[in-house]
Amino acid sequence: MVEKAEIKILKGKRSGDVIKCRFNPPEYSVKSSVNYEDNKASQNEKSELQFGSRESDQLSMELFFDTSEEQSDVRKKYVEKLTYLTRVDTSYKAPPPVQFVWGSGICFTALVESVDKTFTMFLPDGTPVRARANVTFKEVNPKKYSGGGGGGGGGGSKTHTVKEGDTLWFIAAEKLGDPYQWEAIADENGISDPRELEPGTTLTIPTG
């Protein structure tokens, strides 16, 4: 039986959720690096390098997603779940740590540093049904990564009354300055289908 790779969310509102990879990556790369300081006293002296610090390992791969058989939006089933891992979790105040696990071959605890998405197949109405995502993970110790809690600032939340034609995308852009934070608003208000916004509804906008 072929083991399927998966990404487990370790903290935040979606702690315990798992993103299962329908297709295993054909390959992955791990980058390890250290920093050295140049102790050259003058331009005429030979450089003497001194160890500075060890960088966190970086795991990179390309993942493939396809919903063409079921004719459904690949963004909603897979891609938006990946994108969420680069956004601030409203309860954790930072992007959540995750584990990339593939059988007994690799278990990499990390933060998702970037997700570069390309859509390659579409339904007649433009809905994407096939995508590939270049994902980069940055190694982290979750016990030492405490998220973004604490510190000064207002924190808390504000509200928005839904008007005719509003979408979570535009509300997030207006209130939070980042349209991709629409998922944080959906989570905060228990919205399962972002397309069904009732005019007159008061939404809580997380700002912490």
C-alpha positions in Angstrom: 0.0 0.0 0.0 1.4 3.4 -1.0 1.7 5.9 1.9 0.2 9.3 1.1 2.0 12.4 2.3 0.1 14.8 4.5 0.4 18.1 6.4 -0.8 18.1 10.0 -1.7 21.4 11.7 -0.2 21.5 15.2 -1.7 24.7 16.8 -4.3 27.3 16.4 -8.0 27.1 15.5 -7.5 24.2 13.1 -5.1 22.3 15.3 -5.4 18.6 14.5 -6.7 19.2 10.9 -4.9 17.2 8.2 -4.3 18.2 4.5 -3.9 15.0 2.6 -1.9 15.0 -0.6 -3.8 13.2 -3.3 -0.5 12.8 -5.2 2.8 12.3 -3.5 5.5 14.8 -4.5 7.9 13.3 -7.2 10.8 14.7 -5.2 11.7 17.1 -2.4 14.8 19.0 -1.4 16.2 19.9 2.0 18.5 22.9 2.4 20.8 23.2 5.4 23.0 26.2 5.9 25.0 28.1 8.5 26.2 31.7 8.8 29.8 32.8 9.1 31.1 36.2 10.1 34.1 37.7 8.4 36.6 38.9 11.0 38.9 40.7 8.6 40.4 43.6 10.5 41.5 45.6 7.4 41.4 45.4 3.6 45.0 44.1 3.5 44.5 41.2 5.9 43.3 37.8 4.9 39.7 37.0 6.0 39.2 34.8 9.0 35.8 33.3 9.2 34.1 32.6 12.5 30.9 30.6 13.0 27.9 32.8 13.5 24.7 30.7 13.7 22.9 27.7 12.2 20.0 28.4 9.9 16.8 26.4 10.2 16.5 23.7 7.6 14.3 24.4 4.6 12.1 21.8 2.9 10.8 22.5 -0.6 8.6 20.5 -3.0 6.0 20.7 -5.7 2.5 19.3 -4.9 -0.2 18.5 -7.4 -4.0 18.7 -6.9 -6.8 17.6 -9.2 -10.5 17.8 -8.9 -11.4 17.4 -12.6 -13.2 14.1 -12.2 -15.6 15.5 -9.6 -15.8 18.9 -11.5 -15.3 20.9 -8.2 -13.2 23.9 -7.4 -9.6 22.8 -6.6 -9.1 26.0 -4.6 -11.7 25.2 -2.0 -10.8 21.5 -1.6 -7.0 21.9 -1.5 -5.3 25.1 -2.4 -7.1 27.4 0.1 -6.2 25.0 2.9 -2.5 25.4 2.0 -2.8 29.1 1.7 -4.3 29.3 5.2 -1.0 28.0 6.6 0.7 31.3 5.5 -2.0 33.5 7.2 -2.3 34.6 10.8 -4.4 32.3 12.8 -6.7 34.5 14.8 -6.5 32.4 18.0 -2.8 31.8 17.8 -1.9 35.3 16.5 0.6 33.9 14.0 0.7 31.3 11.2 0.4 27.8 12.7 3.2 25.3 12.9 2.7 22.1 11.0 4.3 18.7 10.3 4.9 17.4 6.8 4.7 13.6 7.2 5.3 11.0 4.5 5.1 7.5 5.9 8.3 6.6 7.8 10.4 8.5 5.3 10.1 12.1 6.6 8.5 13.9 9.5 9.4 17.6 9.2 8.1 20.1 11.8 8.0 23.6 10.3 6.2 26.8 9.4 5.0 27.2 5.8 7.2 30.0 4.4 5.6 30.3 1.0 3.0 28.7 -1.3 3.4 29.5 -5.0 0.2 28.4 -6.9 -0.3 27.7 -10.6 -3.7 26.7 -12.0 -3.5 24.6 -15.1 -7.0 23.2 -16.0 -10.4 24.9 -15.8 -14.1 24.2 -16.3 -16.0 26.1 -19.0 -17.0 28.8 -16.5 -13.4 29.4 -15.4 -13.4 27.4 -12.2 -10.0 25.9 -11.7 -9.9 22.1 -11.3 -6.1 21.3 -11.5 -3.3 23.1 -9.7 0.3 22.7 -8.7 1.8 24.4 -5.7 5.5 25.0 -4.9 5.6 24.9 -1.1 8.5 25.9 1.1 8.7 24.8 4.8 11.0 26.4 7.4 12.0 24.1 10.2 10.8 25.2 13.7 10.7 23.9 17.2 7.0 24.3 18.2 7.9 24.4 21.9 10.0 27.5 21.2 7.6 29.1 18.7 4.9 30.9 20.8 3.1 32.6 18.0 2.3 36.3 18.0 0.6 36.8 21.3 1.4 39.4 23.8 2.9 42.8 23.2 1.2 46.2 22.9 -1.4 47.4 20.5 -5.1 47.5 20.5 -5.9 43.8 19.6 -9.5 42.7 20.0 -11.9 43.0 17.2 -14.3 45.3 15.3 -17.5 44.8 13.4 -18.8 45.2 9.8 -22.4 45.2 8.7 -22.8 43.3 5.4 -24.1 45.3 2.5 -25.6 44.1 -0.8 -22.7 42.9 -3.0 -20.2 42.5 -0.2 -17.8 39.6 -0.3 -15.4 38.3 2.4 -12.6 39.1 0.0 -13.5 42.8 -0.2 -14.3 43.1 3.5 -10.9 41.6 4.4 -9.2 44.0 2.0 -11.1 47.0 3.4 -10.9 46.2 7.1 -7.6 44.2 7.4 -5.7 45.5 4.3 -5.2 41.9 3.1 -8.0 40.2 1.0 -6.4 36.8 1.8 -7.4 37.3 5.4 -11.0 36.5 4.4 -10.6 33.0 5.9 -9.8 34.6 9.3 -13.2 36.5 9.1 -15.0 33.3 8.1 -13.4 31.3 11.0 -14.3 34.1 13.5 -18.0 34.1 12.4 -18.5 30.4 11.7 -19.1 30.9 8.0 -18.9 27.7 6.1 -19.9 29.0 2.7 -18.3 32.5 2.0 -20.6 33.0 -1.0 -23.7 33.2 1.2 -23.5 36.5 3.0 -26.8 38.0 4.2 -27.1 41.8 3.9 -27.6 43.3 7.3 -25.6 40.6 9.1 -23.0 42.0 11.6 -19.6 40.3 11.2 -16.9 40.3 13.8 -13.6 41.4 12.2 -10.5 39.9 14.1 -7.8 42.5 14.5 -5.6 40.9 17.2 
